[in-house]
Amino acid sequence: MIRAEELTVRFGETTVLDRVTLRVAEGEAVLLAGPNGAGKSTLLRVIAGLTPAAAGTCRVAGEPPDSAAAGALRGFVQDEPPLYEYLTVREHLAFAARLWGVSAADAPRGLERFGAAGWADTLIRDLSLGTRKKVGLVAALLHRPRLVLLDEPFNGLDAASCTELVALLGEVRSEGRTVLLTSHEPQRLEPLLDRTITLGPPAGPPTGGAAPLVAPHEPGDERPQEDT
Ligand SMILES: Nc1ncnc2c1ncn2[C@@H]1O[C@H](COP(=O)(O)OP(=O)(O)OP(=O)(O)O)[C@@H](O)[C@H]1O
């Protein structure tokens, strides 16, 4: 489902990802782990087609990540979901459903699942952090994507919603869909995960000279390596 080879991402003179190789098979649930600043969110954003790589290749179901084809099969739950502040929750989800070309009929059930049904007619700008996250989750999953990417999905969620989210991701996985996520709370994910891929520590300042990092891929492969 995801095949990234020798990916390098730079911001200015800082190399954030240095020749990262990663493969995730269809139907796997994989945690992207590593210390703060290791580049986990950046890697997710490359796979989501939002951040370009300076070198290397990335394919999602064989398609470039920024292509319409890859976009249609992916749902990305960002740490801070981009939401339309002046729409109500209901309007936002109806808009997201239109963009995906699907019915918004499942949206109320999605909100209900996370205890957020009562916010349907509230403007997004008036929501708490956790409720925004729930709306972002429901919006990203409306089209039942084959690939679900989540960046720190537990941030801001209450305990019951965290449990519900793990159950939801378990259903996604049992349907043969793929899950790739970052989280600093791996213990929550134990029932779900097939594998953990660990990125090495950040390269540091421009002259840091980090060694290449290769994260192996197929199930059953050796454990990911960290080079410092
Ligand atoms: N748009 C950007 N412009 C400049 N630097 C950026 C940008 N996005 C990320 N970075 C830098 O890239 C590095 C990796 O950030 P990233 O958010 O990918 O790390 P992370 O592993 O997800 O960290 P955390 O665990 O803290 O969420 C950081 O040093 C960050 O400051």
Ligand as a Chemical Component Dictionary entry (heavy atoms), coordinates in Angstrom:
data_LIG
# 
_chem_comp.id                   LIG 
_chem_comp.type                 NON-POLYMER 
_chem_comp.pdbx_formal_charge   0 
_chem_comp.three_letter_code    LIG 
# 
loop_
_chem_comp_atom.comp_id 
_chem_comp_atom.atom_id 
_chem_comp_atom.alt_atom_id 
_chem_comp_atom.type_symbol 
_chem_comp_atom.charge 
_chem_comp_atom.model_Cartn_x 
_chem_comp_atom.model_Cartn_y 
_chem_comp_atom.model_Cartn_z 
_chem_comp_atom.pdbx_ordinal 
LIG N1  N1  N 0 7.033  23.205 7.751  1  
LIG C1  C1  C 0 8.183  23.117 8.421  2  
LIG N2  N2  N 0 9.121  24.061 8.285  3  
LIG C2  C2  C 0 10.311 23.962 8.940  4  
LIG N3  N3  N 0 10.611 22.951 9.780  5  
LIG C3  C3  C 0 9.701  22.008 9.973  6  
LIG C4  C4  C 0 8.439  22.027 9.291  7  
LIG N4  N4  N 0 7.742  20.945 9.668  8  
LIG C5  C5  C 0 8.524  20.263 10.536 9  
LIG N5  N5  N 0 9.694  20.907 10.703 10 
LIG C6  C6  C 0 10.801 20.451 11.535 11 
LIG O1  O1  O 0 11.071 19.114 11.184 12 
LIG C7  C7  C 0 11.465 18.370 12.322 13 
LIG C8  C8  C 0 10.628 17.129 12.423 14 
LIG O2  O2  O 0 9.308  17.525 12.774 15 
LIG P1  P1  P 0 8.147  16.479 12.872 16 
LIG O3  O3  O 0 6.950  17.237 13.352 17 
LIG O4  O4  O 0 8.033  15.716 11.623 18 
LIG O5  O5  O 0 8.684  15.517 14.020 19 
LIG P2  P2  P 0 7.920  14.440 14.882 20 
LIG O6  O6  O 0 8.756  13.225 14.912 21 
LIG O7  O7  O 0 6.522  14.281 14.399 22 
LIG O8  O8  O 0 7.937  15.126 16.313 23 
LIG P3  P3  P 0 6.913  15.054 17.553 24 
LIG O9  O9  O 0 7.071  13.709 18.190 25 
LIG O10 O10 O 0 7.410  16.157 18.441 26 
LIG O11 O11 O 0 5.530  15.306 17.028 27 
LIG C9  C9  C 0 11.350 19.318 13.504 28 
LIG O12 O12 O 0 12.626 19.823 13.789 29 
LIG C10 C10 C 0 10.443 20.394 13.005 30 
LIG O13 O13 O 0 10.713 21.612 13.631 31 
# 
loop_
_chem_comp_bond.comp_id 
_chem_comp_bond.atom_id_1 
_chem_comp_bond.atom_id_2 
_chem_comp_bond.value_order 
_chem_comp_bond.pdbx_ordinal 
LIG N1  C1  SING 1  
LIG C1  N2  SING 2  
LIG C1  C4  DOUB 3  
LIG N2  C2  DOUB 4  
LIG C2  N3  SING 5  
LIG N3  C3  DOUB 6  
LIG C3  C4  SING 7  
LIG C3  N5  SING 8  
LIG C4  N4  SING 9  
LIG N4  C5  DOUB 10 
LIG C5  N5  SING 11 
LIG N5  C6  SING 12 
LIG C6  O1  SING 13 
LIG C6  C10 SING 14 
LIG O1  C7  SING 15 
LIG C7  C8  SING 16 
LIG C7  C9  SING 17 
LIG C8  O2  SING 18 
LIG O2  P1  SING 19 
LIG P1  O3  DOUB 20 
LIG P1  O4  SING 21 
LIG P1  O5  SING 22 
LIG O5  P2  SING 23 
LIG P2  O6  DOUB 24 
LIG P2  O7  SING 25 
LIG P2  O8  SING 26 
LIG O8  P3  SING 27 
LIG P3  O9  DOUB 28 
LIG P3  O10 SING 29 
LIG P3  O11 SING 30 
LIG C9  O12 SING 31 
LIG C9  C10 SING 32 
LIG C10 O13 SING 33 
# 
